[in-house]
Amino acid sequence: MNLLRRHPVAIVLVVLLLATAIHPLSPLIDAVTGSAPGDVDLDRPILYVMFAPLSNTLDALTFFSLARAVWAMTVWMLLLAAWGAVRASSDSLSPRRVVATALLGPGLLILLAVAAVLLPRPVPRLVHDGPGTVLDYHAHTKASHDGRPGWTLAKLADWHDRQGFEASYVTDHNVVYDGSLPVPEGASISLLPGVEWSVYRQHVVAIGPVEPLPRDSFGESTARMIRIFAAIERQGGLSIASLPEYWRNHWDDLGVFVVGGVDGFEIVNCAPKALGFPSVLRRQVLTLAGSHDLMVVGASDNHGWGQVTCVWNVSLPGAQGFHTNRVFARPLALVQGDWQPWTAAVTQPWFLLRSLSWSERASWLTWVLIILLYRAMPRSEGQRAGLGILARSLGRRRRTTGPNETPT
């Protein structure tokens, strides 16, 4: 009971790590069937597992929908600020020190958020033992207006390669990549031609032998916009309706999309604005696509700002493009749209802990134990901070002298 009173955070975390192991989430979910696949898995680098608390936390921050991110960051920052202020006040610190301590927690949280976007780090890699190509249908370089500066074809290829992709379409905003540029030296994946057209309240990914189009011809109305599907087909390309636009702006027009000749729909997209796509709507799109033999795909929608992806496609070649496409996603990304944004401060950590593998869970428990020992072990008076047992063994020991001995 004394241990719980002195170290409540550590004890609660241990309980949560053990409790979430009773009903864990699969590392990957087939976004089409909703089941856990048996022929694909995530290969986690040793450094990723060794520092699993940091790795998993950065991943969880990356897989936030926009609305949930706002709620979670606001709640956590307020709680951390209040906790720091209460602790500082109980230590009778000056008002300036109380404010500084209160701001420490929110400051660290902001640094974590920045690290999730910019910090290079080990990432899980998809491995599969079946046929097919691991493919990304939607990714950007610095040529896009919102692409990361310096995010070249070589960096895009390396980003995909580290996460198990074997090919990726390059789909910059309104800038056609026709494949004529040389593949970066040392790249082990194929970069395929494509573009993402911005038309009337909709983004349309065009893949294959695409050519520039007069975008003004597809503006001002949905009726004019859907003509782009036929224009892409005449070029020999395939058109895919992007998230979140068809969900936010054209949900009642999906039948019109089909009649207009769209070739497929994104059902998972890793961009913050698209991660909130509810699963009930995803199932409706799957039903629509299945009834008309259309493609369904997942997309990283990488712009160079994130280090890890939430989705992979394993595609089998067919008579028309990739007619058989399996979409595998991290469960933490799929649950975003099924919970109210205001719950994010609690539900995101809960789903994070449920999605841990056994190796990651063991790493979490090890780090909690190390920190708990560091803080809980008693130290002799005058010894410097350090693990108690180690400090006592390495510190200078005072020798008890007898009545006729001179102290040394």
N, C-alpha and C positions, 0 to 999 in steps of 0.2 A: 504494500500500500504506500510506503514511503517512496519507493521507486516511481510509482505512478504519479504521486504528488510532485516529485522533483523533475520528472522527465515525461510529461503527459504526451507531447507530440510524438516522441519516439515509440512509446508504448501503443498509442492509438494507430500509428503507421504499421507496426508489426501486426496488430490485430487485423487491420484492413488487408494487408498482404496475404495473410492466412485465410481470411474470410473470402476474398475474391478468388482464391485458388479453388474453392469448392465448385464454382460454376463459371469457369473461364470462357472467354471468347476465343474463337479460332483466329489464328494469325491472319488468315485470309478468308474472304467470303466470295463465292461466285455471285456477282451482282445480278445475274440473269435468273438463277434458280434459287438464290438465297441460302444455299447449302455450303458446308465446308468442303472444299475440294481435297481429293486424296492424291492427286498427281502433281501438285505444285506446293512449294513451301518457300519460306524466307530464310536465306542464309545470312546470318548476322555476323559481321566481323568481330574478332576477339576484342578489339578496343571498344566496339559498340557495347558488347556485353559487360566488359569490365567496368565501364562507366555508365551502366544502364540507367541509373536514376537521372543523370543528365541527358543521355541520349533519348530516353522515352519522354522526358519532360519537353525537350525541344521538338520532338515529333508531335506531341499533343498540342503544343502551341501552333505548329504549322497546320494541323488539321482542324482548325477552328473555322466555322462559318463566320461571316462578317458580323452578324447580329449577336451571335453567341460570344464572339471575341470581345465586343464592346461591353457586354454585360459582365463577363467573367473578369476582365481586367479592372473594371470599375469596382466590383465587389471585393476582389482580392486586394486592390490597392487601398481601399478604405479600411479593410480588416487589418492589413499589415501596418498601416499608419496608426490605427487605434491601439493595436497591440504594442507597438514600439513606444507610443506616448505613455501608455499605462505603466510599462516596465521602467521607463526612464523616470516617471514621476515617483514611483515607489522607491527609487534609489536616491531621491531628493536631489536630483540634478538641477542645474540652472535652466531657466526657460529656453535659452538658446540651445542647450544640449538636448532638452526634451524635443524641440522641433527637429533638430538634426537626426535624432534617433528615430523619430516618427517617419521621417522621409527616407530612411535607409532601406526599409523593406520595399516600398514602391519603386525606389530607384533600382534595386536589384531585379525586380520583376520586369522593369522596362529593359534592362540589359539582357535578360533572358529572351525577351521578345525579339530584340534586335539580333541576338545570336541565332535564334531560330531561323531568321531570314538570311543572314549574311555569313555566319560562321561555317567554314568548311569542316566537315566531320564525317566519320564513318556512317554509312547508311546500309540498311538491309538490301539484299539482292535477291530477285526472284530466280528460283531454280525450278525446272520442270523436266519430267522424264518421259514426256510424250512428244508427238509430232507437232509441228506448227512453229510459227515465228512470233517472238515476243515483240510487240509493236506498240508504238505510240502514234496516235492519229492527229495530235494537235500540240504543237510546241513552237516557241518563238525564239528569235535571236534579237540582237540589238537593232535590227532593221525595223522592228515594230516601234511605234511611238512610245509604248510603255515597257519596252524591253530594257533589261539592265545594261547600262553602258559597259562596253567591252565584252558583252556576252556574244562571242563569236561562234561560228559553226563548229570550230574545234572544241570549245567549251561545252556547247550543247551536246556534241557527240560523246564527250567524256562523261558528262552528267548522266546520260542515258546508259552508257556502257557500265558504269559503276553499279547501276541498279538492275542489271540483267536484261536490258532491252537489246534486241538484235537489229532493230531498224526504227526509224522515226521519220514521219513526214514533217517537213519544215513549213509552217503555216503562219508566216508573218502577216500582220494586219495590212491588207491591201497592197502587199509587195510580193509578187510572184517569185517563188523559188522553183526554177525549172530544172534543177539538177545539173546545170552546165558548169557551175563552179566546181573546182576539184575538191574531192573529199579530203579533209585535213589529213596530213601525214600522221600516221600512227593510229588513226581512228579505226576501231574494230567493228563498227556498226555502219549500216547503210543509211544515208540521208536521202529521203525521197521527196519528189516535187509536190508542192502544194501552196495554198494561200488561204487566208481567212478574210472573206469579204465582209465589210461593214455596210449593210444596206438598211432598209427601213425597219428600225427597231429590232433588228435581228443580225446575228453574226452567222455566216455560213462558211463552214470549212469545205474547201474544194481540194480534192486530192487526185493525183494522176497527171496526165499531160495537159495541165491548165495553161491558159493564156490570159493576158490582161483583158478586163471587161470595163465598159463605161458604166461605172456604178450609179451615175445619175439616172440611168434608165430603170433602175430598180428601187427608186425612192418614192416618198410621198404617200404610199398606201400599201396595204398588204397584197392587194390584187396585182400591183406592179412588182412588188418584191418577189413573189413566188415564181416569176418568169425566170429568175436567175437559175433555178434548178434545171430547166430545159436548156438554158445557155451553156451551163457546165456540162450537161450530157452531150451536147453537140460537139464539144471539144474532146470528148472521150474521157472526161473525168467523172468523179463521184461527188455528190453533195451531201453534207452532214449538217443538220441543224444543231447549233451550239447551245449549251447551257451557259448562263441562266436565262438567255433572252427568250427562247420559245416558251419557257415556263412562266417568266414574269410578264411577257408582252403579248404572246400569241397562243396562250393555252387553248382558247376556244377555236383556234384556226388550224389545229393539227390535221384535221381532215382535209382542209384546203391544201396544206403542205403536201399531203400524200397525192392528191389529185394533180398538183402542180409538178410532181415528179421528184420529190426529195428522195434520196437513196438511203438515208438513215438518220438516227438520232443519237446524240450523246446521252447516256444514262448516268454517268458519273463524271464529274469534272472537279479537279483539285483546287480550282481557284476559290478564294474565300466567299465570293458572291454566289458561287454555284454549289458549294458544299451543303447549303441548307435545303436542297431538293428533297422533299418528303418521299418516303418509300412508297406510300400509297399512290402517289403520282407516277413514280418510277414504274410501278406495276401496270398502270394504265398505258404508259408508253410501250412497255414490253408487249402488252396485248395487242396494241395497234400495229406495232412493227411486225409481230408474228403473223397477224392476219393478212398482211400485205407483203410478206417476204422481204422486209427491209432490214438493213444493218442496225445493230445497236453496238455502241462503242464506249470505251472509257477514254478519258483524256487527262494527261498531266496538266495541260495548259501552262506549261512552264514558260516563264518570262525571265529566268535567271535569278529570281529573288529567293527562291526556296531551295533547300538542299536535299529534300527527300520528297518522293512521290507517294500518292495514296492508291494508285491504280496501274494495272498492267493489262494488256490484251494479248491473248494467245490466239493467233489467226491461222486458219487453214486455207490455202489457195483454192479457188473454185473457178467456174466458167466466167463469172462476172465479179472481178475484184476478189475480196475476201468474204465469201458468203457464209462461212462458219466462224464466228467470233466469240470467244469466251472472255468475259470481263472479270478480273479478279481485283478486289479492293480491300484495303485495310478496314476492319470493322469500325474503327474510331471515326473514319470518314463517312461511312454509310449511316450512322446513327444521328448525324447532325440535324437532319430535318424532322426527326420524330420527337423532339423535345423542345419545349418552349425556351426561347433564348435566355430568360431570366433564371433558368435552372443551371446554366452552364458552369457556374462557379463550383457546383457540387457534382453534377453529372459527368463533366469532363474528366476530373480525377478518378471518379468511380469506374468509368469505362476504360480509362488508361490502365488502371490496376488490373481490371478483368482481362485485358488483352495481352498481359505479359506472358511470355513463354516461361518454362521452368528455369532456364538458365538466367533469364533476366530477373525473375523473382528471387533467385538465390543471390544474385548480385545486389539487389535492393536490400535484402535481409543482412548481407555481409556488411554493407556500408552503414546501415542503421546500427548494427552491433558495434562496429568500430567507433562510431561517433558516440554511442552510448557509453562504451567503456572509457573513452577519452574524458567524457564529462563526469562519469560517475565514480571513477576510481579516486580514493582519498589520496591527498598529497601531504607530505610532511611540511611542517611550518618552514617557510623560507625557501622552499624549492620552487623552481620556475615551472610554468605551465607545461604540461606534457602528460602522456599516458602515465597514470599513477604508479603502476608497478615499475615501468621503465624508468621513471624519474627517480624513484627511490633506489633502484639498483645502480643507477649511474651517478646519482648525486653524491656529494661528499658526506660521508657518515661521521657522526661524532662518536668518539670512543669514550666509554665510561672509564674514568681513572680511579685507581685505588688511593688510600690515604697517604701512601708514601711515594706515589708516582707523580711525575710532572706531566701535565697535559701536553699532547703533541698537536 
